[in-house]
Amino acid sequence: MMVDWFYVVAGVVVVGQVVLGCCCLCSAALVIATLAVLRFVVIPAECDATLWFYEKFGHPVEKLKGQVVWITGASSGIGAALAVRLAKAGVRLVISARSTQGLEEVKRLCVATGGVKDEDVLVLSLDMTHYHLHQSSFDTVISHFGQLDILVCNAGRSQRASWVDIDTEVDKALFDVNVFSLISLSRIAVRYFFQRGRGHVAVTSSTAGKLGAPQSASYTASKHALHGYFETLRTEHGGGGVNISMICPGPVKSGLFTRCFTDKLDKKIEKERKDQRMISSERCAELFAITLANTLSEVWISLQPVLSFYYIHQYFPAIMKWVMAMIPKEFIMKLRDGHNVMQSQVKQEKAE
Ligand SMILES: NC(=O)c1ccc[n+]([C@@H]2O[C@H](COP(=O)([O-])OP(=O)(O)OC[C@H]3O[C@@H](n4cnc5c(N)ncnc54)[C@H](OP(=O)(O)O)[C@@H]3O)[C@@H](O)[C@H]2O)c1
């Protein structure tokens, strides 16, 4: 359950004030404001409180040593960093993406950690949209390692485009990479996990899987669809021995932006993303690996203020809609693109 101590304590303060009948509102507001400054300004937050707790007190990543983990989208960014982190912990790996060259470099980095040997990392080039190769790729994994413990569905592409301008062909292509291909491969793995009596599917969602990310309608819809598919698997087969982890990162430094879909299939993104206020792929991968080691069902990985948006949206959806309607759209886009909004504000004020 996504519980942040701030909201719990704030709730207790309000209830306490009401029950005790003290001069309620003013003192409650003061305590909550102090807590809010502590939680969101003084203490740097990078993830939800549950994940934070498990990083401090849960199983270490090394618990996964010897297991076989297949990561799709492992040639760069979060997937590549996750492969290296897991290799360091002695996890045997299958790494997939389209770029064989990128994968070979990631394999070299994995072996260089000293946690695994050459034969412990299988480079399996795969375009996820080539559905006809999913079963044979899966068979290759099983014949190489004899088992699969965790499938990490991480391959994906983002988008920047205005809602009204997006061609339906783009919607379809984006869903192909981000949803249908991933579900096709997961179905093969989950059938195997059911037969085996255990297994784990981890899915890289996004803030866009929880909220409506501006200029990314098809991408947002694709990440929401993943929650729909996997929450249904959870309710259909809860307790069946197959764990599901939904990992929802906010802005992360990676190659994602440069490979964005736009509103037309043949149109490339023109802007550059200014990686100012983002979590590094390595830090995201560390928290991702902790999620795997502790089989957490859903995690949020992001800096503030985006992290707070997750909480407000989860617990106060009506307020979130109101807040979103109030905040200028340019500000939301800056947050989305990982700009340091506080710094830009100061610069703007100085210029004035
Ligand atoms: N970076 C962020 O801010 C952020 C935030 C939230 C969620 N995410 C999610 O994190 C995941 C990883 O993204 P990233 O940030 O690490 O970006 P990235 O560096 O661009 O990595 C994307 C990976 O997906 C692979 N890929 C793309 N299309 C593919 C296809 N058709 N078949 C197989 N592999 C394919 C890419 O490899 P090839 O090009 O070699 O195939 C690459 O390895 C994505 O699902 C993304 O939506 C990212």
The ligand as an SDF file (V2000), in Angstrom:
LIG
                    3D

 48 52  0  0  0  0  0  0  0  0999 V2000
   13.4770    8.1400  -18.6550 N   0  0  0  0  0  0  0  0  0  0  0  0
   12.3610    8.5060  -18.0830 C   0  0  0  0  0  0  0  0  0  0  0  0
   12.1970    9.6810  -17.7450 O   0  0  0  0  0  0  0  0  0  0  0  0
   11.2910    7.4780  -17.8180 C   0  0  0  0  0  0  0  0  0  0  0  0
   10.2730    7.8230  -16.9230 C   0  0  0  0  0  0  0  0  0  0  0  0
    9.2560    6.9020  -16.6870 C   0  0  0  0  0  0  0  0  0  0  0  0
    9.2620    5.6700  -17.3280 C   0  0  0  0  0  0  0  0  0  0  0  0
   10.2590    5.3630  -18.1890 N   0  0  0  0  0  0  0  0  0  0  0  0
   10.2030    4.0500  -18.8430 C   0  0  0  0  0  0  0  0  0  0  0  0
   11.4110    3.3640  -18.6460 O   0  0  0  0  0  0  0  0  0  0  0  0
   11.5960    2.4090  -19.6900 C   0  0  0  0  0  0  0  0  0  0  0  0
   13.0380    2.4820  -20.1670 C   0  0  0  0  0  0  0  0  0  0  0  0
   13.2580    3.7440  -20.7410 O   0  0  0  0  0  0  0  0  0  0  0  0
   14.5980    4.5800  -20.5500 P   0  0  0  0  0  0  0  0  0  0  0  0
   14.2420    5.8220  -19.8710 O   0  0  0  0  0  0  0  0  0  0  0  0
   15.6780    3.7350  -20.0110 O   0  0  0  0  0  0  0  0  0  0  0  0
   14.8930    4.9850  -22.0820 O   0  0  0  0  0  0  0  0  0  0  0  0
   15.9360    4.4380  -23.1580 P   0  0  0  0  0  0  0  0  0  0  0  0
   17.3120    4.7230  -22.6980 O   0  0  0  0  0  0  0  0  0  0  0  0
   15.4850    5.0020  -24.4610 O   0  0  0  0  0  0  0  0  0  0  0  0
   15.6970    2.8710  -23.1390 O   0  0  0  0  0  0  0  0  0  0  0  0
   14.6460    2.2700  -23.8480 C   0  0  0  0  0  0  0  0  0  0  0  0
   15.0260    0.8510  -24.1380 C   0  0  0  0  0  0  0  0  0  0  0  0
   13.9520    0.2260  -24.8520 O   0  0  0  0  0  0  0  0  0  0  0  0
   14.4950   -0.4300  -26.0080 C   0  0  0  0  0  0  0  0  0  0  0  0
   13.5150   -0.4990  -27.0770 N   0  0  0  0  0  0  0  0  0  0  0  0
   12.8390    0.5180  -27.6760 C   0  0  0  0  0  0  0  0  0  0  0  0
   12.0580    0.0420  -28.6520 N   0  0  0  0  0  0  0  0  0  0  0  0
   12.2370   -1.3080  -28.6680 C   0  0  0  0  0  0  0  0  0  0  0  0
   11.7190   -2.3700  -29.4730 C   0  0  0  0  0  0  0  0  0  0  0  0
   10.8560   -2.1490  -30.4620 N   0  0  0  0  0  0  0  0  0  0  0  0
   12.1210   -3.6360  -29.2090 N   0  0  0  0  0  0  0  0  0  0  0  0
   13.0180   -3.8840  -28.2250 C   0  0  0  0  0  0  0  0  0  0  0  0
   13.5480   -2.9270  -27.4490 N   0  0  0  0  0  0  0  0  0  0  0  0
   13.1540   -1.6520  -27.6760 C   0  0  0  0  0  0  0  0  0  0  0  0
   15.7160    0.4130  -26.3800 C   0  0  0  0  0  0  0  0  0  0  0  0
   16.6830   -0.3720  -27.0900 O   0  0  0  0  0  0  0  0  0  0  0  0
   16.8850   -0.4180  -28.6780 P   0  0  0  0  0  0  0  0  0  0  0  0
   16.6370    0.9520  -29.2000 O   0  0  0  0  0  0  0  0  0  0  0  0
   18.2890   -0.9130  -28.8220 O   0  0  0  0  0  0  0  0  0  0  0  0
   15.8870   -1.4230  -29.1690 O   0  0  0  0  0  0  0  0  0  0  0  0
   16.2730    0.7490  -25.0090 C   0  0  0  0  0  0  0  0  0  0  0  0
   17.0980   -0.2950  -24.5470 O   0  0  0  0  0  0  0  0  0  0  0  0
   10.5490    2.7260  -20.7550 C   0  0  0  0  0  0  0  0  0  0  0  0
    9.5040    1.7960  -20.6700 O   0  0  0  0  0  0  0  0  0  0  0  0
   10.0480    4.1030  -20.3480 C   0  0  0  0  0  0  0  0  0  0  0  0
    8.7250    4.3240  -20.7510 O   0  0  0  0  0  0  0  0  0  0  0  0
   11.2740    6.2180  -18.4420 C   0  0  0  0  0  0  0  0  0  0  0  0
  1  2  1  0
  2  3  2  0
  2  4  1  0
  4  5  1  0
  4 48  2  0
  5  6  2  0
  6  7  1  0
  7  8  2  0
  8  9  1  0
  8 48  1  0
  9 10  1  0
  9 46  1  0
 10 11  1  0
 11 12  1  0
 11 44  1  0
 12 13  1  0
 13 14  1  0
 14 15  2  0
 14 16  1  0
 14 17  1  0
 17 18  1  0
 18 19  2  0
 18 20  1  0
 18 21  1  0
 21 22  1  0
 22 23  1  0
 23 24  1  0
 23 42  1  0
 24 25  1  0
 25 26  1  0
 25 36  1  0
 26 27  1  0
 26 35  1  0
 27 28  2  0
 28 29  1  0
 29 30  1  0
 29 35  2  0
 30 31  1  0
 30 32  2  0
 32 33  1  0
 33 34  2  0
 34 35  1  0
 36 37  1  0
 36 42  1  0
 37 38  1  0
 38 39  2  0
 38 40  1  0
 38 41  1  0
 42 43  1  0
 44 45  1  0
 44 46  1  0
 46 47  1  0
M  CHG  2   8   1  16  -1
M  END
$$$$
